[in-house]
Structures are given as C-alpha cells and as structure tokens.
Amino acid sequence: MRRFFRTSFGSALLGGAVVAVLGGIVVAAGLLDTGHNTTTTITAPLSSAPVASKESNDTNTVNQIYRHDGEGVAFIESTLEPEEASNPLNPFGEGETQGGGVATGSGILIDNEGHVVTNNHVIEGASKVEVKLGSSETEHRAEVVGTDPATDIALLKVDVSPGEEDSLPLGDSSKVQVGDPVVAIGNPFGLDRTVTAGIVSALQRQIQAPDGFSISHVIQTDAAINPGNSGGPLIDSTGEVIGINSQIQTGGSGDGNVGIGFAIPINTAREVIEQIEKHGKVEHAFIGISGGSVTPALAKALKLPVEKGVLVNEVVKGSPADKAGIVGGDIITEVDGKPINSMEDVINAVNGAQPGDKMELTILRGDNETKHVTVTLGVRPKSAE
C-alpha cells in the first residue's frame, strides 16, 4: 500500500479496496477520516425505469439487470500483513510497523471454471485472498493466477460450488457510446451487492495505473462508484460487462463519489487476461520519453514552429527513444504518418502496440529541421519512476 501513497494521483483515488487498519479506514491511494465513531447508511427506493438497448427493442430495468448479473459479482477480502516502513517523516506513518488488516473490493466471475477478474490494487500485497460469489456466504480461498499493475488488472481462480457458476457475459467496449445507460454492481465501503445506475459520461479518458503509467481508452461514468467498488462490473443495458470499475475523482471535496468514476474497458481486460492465461505475465510496449502537448499558447511563449504536437522534455537513457536518437527539445508531429495533437495521442499509440513493433516518428528539431525516426519499442519497466 505504501507504493500507492508515494504515487501522485492528483485528485483521482483508486475506487476500491476499503482497508480496515489500526481502527481507521484506508483507501488504496489515501486516507478516509471518518470523524465519527458510527456510520449511518441511508437507503432509498431504487428507480426501476427501463434501460433501453440500443441494438434491439428489448428493455431491461435496473432490477432485471441486478437479478440477472448480481450472482456473478464477487465480494473480495484481502488479508494484508503488517510491514516495516522506512521513512519516519512520511505523513502516512512510515517509519513504524504498518498494521495489516482486511481490504475489501469487488470482482467479476468470467467463466464457469471459477476465474474472477478484479483490480490489481484490490489484492496487491495480500497474504490471503478470499472470495464470496453473489449472495452465497461460502468463502473460497483464491489463487492469484496473474496480475498486471500497468492496467490494474488481476486474475483469480476459485473452486466454485454447484449453483455458483453464474458467470457474467463480457461485451464489446469499442461499441460503447456517450450517453449509454449503465449499471454498476459492487461492494462500496463493504456494503455487499450494492447496485447503482447512470450513463456513460465520456470516452477515451486516461487514468494513471498504480505503476505510474497511463491506462488508455477508459470509460467515464456518473454511476455512483465508491471505495470498495473496485474490480466490480460496469454493465450495459443488455446485461453485458463493458468495464471494470477502478477509480473515482473526488474534486478535493472528500473521498466519496461526486459523479465521476472510471472503468477500465473490458476489451483491455480481455487482452490482459489472455496474456496471463497464455504466458503467466503481461508485457507492454515502451518508448521512453516524457513530454507535454504543444498548444498555441505554448508555441507562442516558446516561439515553436508548430501549434500542435508533443514537445519532448526528457528521454530515458538507454530507452528505445534514446537508441533512435530522439533528444529533449524535439517536437513529435506524426506517428506512423498520423498527425499528433497531444501527448495522449502518443500514449495511445504506444499502448496500442506490442514490444518489438517499429514506430515511425516525424519530429522537428532546431530551426524547423524535419527528421523521420524509426523507434523499435521495448518492454515497459515495472515502474514509471
């Protein structure tokens, strides 16, 4: 958990793993100050307004989706062992023995063989992971099949009991549109089998993974997501999983939901799961630069020759970019012949490639000198630091 505390997430919090530690509540990327000794939960009637499918005349109410998919949502408990910290000045208490505890999150049963997908941050550092499926009170000891911190995905395996094989169908996140109705099911603050509803608020967002790199093509939703929802499903109107709820943005007003949540696309998770099952690990492409988007204002201030592109700030020594001859101050204007408008474009291009792929960059250097550089992408390191 200390690694999360060291990483700057801005106002974005990992939406999952509520951790009871030393009498308090800890979220994966920060602390929740309860301020009181008691917690009051206020319930209200759930709207049963129809949720229309955009591909057929069928409609599903939130209640129908919940009854159909709820049994495939997992309640995950991760036992965290105490560990010795090293920095006595750290505001989170490092320098003292950190108490363990139990982190709770959510998961998705994806097949009848007992494979459960969740967020990596829900189970990271756990000495024991236990899973309960749907309304069952049976606790299953889970095996961690594999993890990928770069996409915040983990794959678990449990021995399902007869009657617990209610796996959820996985959809196609590439077909999601802004405004589509969605339902989230999970265990916010340990309140198991909680359902919330909303819409897809935006697409193609980027969020920061626990290892410091960016996750692309993220789905933004206003369905209420809170700590403990992490790893649970974001479901479309047909009852198919289109995303894995992972983070929330609080706007600095607290640690709860303010209508901005983020889900990792199920297509991304599907690719990660496939690599874990085939190879036991996941490899991502790496170019080795840091930089910023060129804007008209920046171009004017720095007297740059273009108003769009990416200004390279730093090149990692020995990285693919370094080997290709890219230097700080270069401006990337095209990748594989496609214009680059922002740093997000470069990140998406690299995230969509594989280690060993070649990438053609068009760069401007010095007094409008145009160069074409071929970069052979490498394997991403374990951390962006």
ABEGO torsion letter per residue (X at the ends): XAAAAABBAEABBBABGBBBBGGBBBBAAEBBBAGBABBBBBBBBBBABBBBBAABABBBBAAAAAAAAAAABBBBBBBBBBBBBABAABAAGBGBBBBBEBBBBBBBBABAAGBBBBBAAAABGBABBBBBBEABABBBBBBBABBBAAAGBBBBBBBBBBGAABBBBBBBAAABBBGBBBBBBBBBGGBBGBBBBBBBABBGBBBBBAAGBBBBGBBBBABBBBBGABGBBBBBAAGBBABBBABBBAGGAEABBAGBBBBBBAAAAAAAAAAAAAAGBBBBBBAGBBBBBBBAAAAAAAGBABABEBBBABBBBGBAAAAAGBBBGBBBABBGGBBBABAAAAAAAAAABBBGBBBBBBBBBEBGBBBBBBBBBBBBBABAX
